[in-house]
Amino acid sequence: MIIPPAAAESLFHIGSFPITNAMINGWIAVVFFICVAFVARRRTSLVPKGIHNVIEGTVEFMLTETQKVTGDIKRAKQFLPIVGTIFLFVLFSNWLGLLPGTGSIGVWAEHEGAIELIPLLRPAASDLNLTLAIALFAVISSHVIGLMAVGPVSHLSKFVNIRGIFRALKKGPMAILVAIIEFFVGLLEVISEIAKVLSLSLRLFGNIFAGEVLLTVMLGILAYALPIPFMFLELLVGIIQATVFSMLTLAYLTVATQEHDEHEEQHLVSAPIPTT
C-alpha cells in the first residue's frame, strides 16, 4: 500500500515545464467539455432530443439555481458561464478520479531519490496548484465584474472607504475620526480577499486528497468489497465540494455587483450623540 504524496508527480517534461498526472486528468475534463460544447452547437431541431435534452436541462437547472441567489435573471445569465463552468469542471474532475486505474495504474520510476509507483492518472483537484488557480480565477473574476458593474470608486469603497474621508471633511472632527477608523477597518477587507482564495483552494484540495488517501487505505486492507461504500461516499463528496465552490463563487460575484450601501454610514456619522 503506497499513500499518494501531497504533490502531484511529474510524468514527463515539455522543455522545463513538468506535466503531472493530475494535469492529465484536468486535460481529460477539458477535452470532454469541449466535445460536449461542439455537440451542443450542432443541434438541428427546435425541440431538443437525446443528449441535447440533457444539456439544456442541465443549463436550465443551473440558471434557475443561480437566479435564486442573484435575484434577477440578468445577473444570473451573466454569472452562469463562470459559475456553471466551475461547477461542472470540479464535479467531473472529482468523479473522474474515481474511475478504476486512477491512482493505481502507473510505472515504477525514481521520484525524489526513491523508486516509487508513479500513477498515470490522479484526481485533478488533489493537486493544490489546480485548486489555487481556480480559486484565484473566481476571486479575480468577482473584482473585474464588480469594477465593470458599479464603477471603480464604488467597488473600491467596499474595501477602503476613501470616499467617506472626503465627505467627512465637511462634517467636522468627529466625522473625520470615524471615517479614518473605517478606513483602517476597511483594510481588513483586503486581507479577507486573500483568505477567500486560501479557503476555497484548501477546502477543495483537502477533501479530494483526503478521499484519495482513504480509498488507498481501504484498497490496501481489502481490495474487493470494503472500498465500495467509500466510493459512494466520494461521489457525494464530489457533488458537495463542487456545489460549495461554485456557490461561494456566485456569492462573491453577487456581492461585488451590488452598489455600496452608504445609508448606514451616513446615519452613523450624522446621528446626534445620545445624552443621559
N, C-alpha and C positions, 0 to 999 in steps of 0.2 A: 504494500500500500504506500503510495507516494502522494503526500499532501502537496497540492499545487502551490507554487510560490506566489507572493503578493504581486510581483511584477510579471507582466506578460513576457513570454520567451520569444526571442528572435529566431525566425526560421531561415531568413537569408537577408541580404542587403542589396539595395539598389544604390550604387555609389556608396556613400557613407550613411544612407538612410536605412534604418532597420525595419524590416517587415515582420511584425509579430503575428502569433497565432490568433490573438484577439482581434487584430486588424483584419485578418482574413474573414472572420465571422461578420465583422461590421460591413465589409465589402459585399459579402453574400446578401446581407439585408438590403443594402443599397441597390444592388443589381435586381433583386426581387421586386422592389417597389418601382424601379424604372420600367420593368416589364409590365407591371400592373398598370402604370400610367399609360403606356402605349396601348394596352388592351382597352383601357377606359376611353381613350380618344378615338378608337376605331368603331364606336357604336354606330350602327347603320339604321336602326329603327327608333322611332319616337318612344315606344314603350320598351323599357329595359327588360332583357331576358337573361337567364343564366347568371354568369359571372357579373354582368353589368347590374343585375338586381342587387347582388351582394355589395358591390362597390357603392352604388347610390344609397342603399340602405345604411351602410356604414357612415357615409358622409352626412346624410340627413340626421342620423343619431348624434354624431359628434357636433353638428351645427346646433341642434336643439339643446344639448347639454352646455355648449359654450354660451348660448344666448341666456340661459338661466343665470349665469354668472355676470355677464356684461350688462344685461338688462335691455339691450336693444340689438336688433338684427344687423345694423350697420357695422358695429364694432365686432360682433360675432363673426361676420364674414371676413372682416379684416384680420382677426386673430386666428381664425381656423387654420390657414396654411401653416402657421408656425406651431400652434398647439397640437393640431392633428398630426403633423409630421413627427413631432417629438414623441407623441403617444404611440403611434404605430411603429416607429423605429425602435423605441425602447421595448415595447411589448414583443415585437417579432424577434429582436435580437436576444431577449431574455428566454423566450421559448426555443429559439434555435439552439441555445446552449444545452437543452435537454435531449437533443437528438442522440441516438446511440453512436458512440465513437467520439463524441466531443469530450475532450479531456482525457481520453483513454487510449486512442489510437495515435501513435506517433513514431518517432525514431529515437534511438539511443544516440546521444551525442554529448560532447563536452559542453557544459554550461557552468560558467563561473568557477572553473577549475575542477569540476567533478563530472563524472559520467552520469547523466540523468536521462529519463524519458521526456522528450520534448513533444507535447501533443501537437498535432497538426491543426487542431481547432480548439478554441477556448471561448467561453461566453464573452461577448464584446464588452459588456458592462462590468466584467470582473477586472477590467483594466482602468485604473484611475485616470489615465490620460484621456480616455474617451468620455467618461462621465464629467470630468472637469471641463472638457471642450464644449459639451452640450450645455452645461450649467453657465459657462461664460457666454455662449450664444444666446441663451434665454434671457439673462440679465441685461446684456448689452442691447438686445433687441427691444427690451422694455424701455430703455432710456432713449434709444433712437426714435421709436414710435411716439414716446411721450414728448420729445422735443418737437416733432412734427405736428402733434395733435394740439398741444396747449401753448407752444412757443417756448423759447429758451428761458426767458425771465420767470415765467410761471412755473416751469418744470424745475429749474434750479432752486427756486424759492422753497420747494418742498424739502430741500436738504439744508441749504444755507440761506436764511431769510435776510438777504441783503436789502431787499425792498422794504422790509419792516423797519430797518435802521433809518433809512432816508425819510420815511413817513413819520417816524418818532421824533425827528428833529423839530417838527412843527408843534409838538405836543408837550414839550417840557422835559426836565431832567429825569423824572420818574419813568416816563415812557421810553426814554433813551436807555436807561438802565435795564428795563425789561427787554428791550429789543436786543441789547448786547448779550444778555443771558441766553435769549432764544437763539442768537447767532451761534454761540458755542455749543448749546444743546443740539442744534442742527448738525454740527459736525459729527455727532454720533451716528447720524443717518448715513454718512459716508461709510463708516465702519460697518453698519448693518448691511450695506450693499456687498461688501466683501464677505460678510457672514452668509449671505444668501448663496453665493457661489460655492462656498465651502460646504454648507449644509446640504444643498442639492446634490453635489457631486459625491460627498462622503456617504450620504444615506443610500444612494443607489449602488455605489461600489460596495459598501459594506454588506448590504443584504444579498447581492448576487454572488459576491465572493464567498460569503459565509455559506450560502446554499451549495456552492460548488464543493467546498470543503466537507460539508455534511454528507453530500451524496458520495464523495470519495471514501469517507469513513464507513458509510453503510455498505458500499460495494466491497470494501475490504473485509468486513465482518461476514457478510453473506451475500453473494452476488446474484441470487435468483429472485427471492420474493421480498426480502426485507426492504430494498430501496423503493419499491413501488409506491407505498403511501407517501414517502418523502418526495417522490417525483410529482405526485398530485399536489402536494403542498407547495412545491416550487412553481407549479403552474399558477396557483393562486397568488403566490408572492410576486410573480412576473406581472400579473394584472394590477395588483395593488401598487407596486412601485411605478409602473408606467402611468397609472392614474394620478398618483400623488405628484409625480414630477410634472406632468402636463397641467394639472390643476393649479399648482403653485405658480407655474409659468403664466397661466391665464390670469391668476390674481395679480401678479406683478404688472402685466400688461394693462389690466383694467384700472388699477390704481394710478399707473403712470399717465393714463389718458384722461384723468379727471382733473378739472380745474382746482387750483389751490384754494381751499376754503379759508377766507380771511375774516369771516364774520365773527368767529370766537375770539380771534386775536384782537380785532378792533374793539370788541366788547370788553375784553380784559384790560386793555390799555386805557380806554375812556371811562370805565366804570368808576364811580366815586368810592373812596375808601370808607368802609362802614365804621361808624363811631358808636361807642357804648355810652 
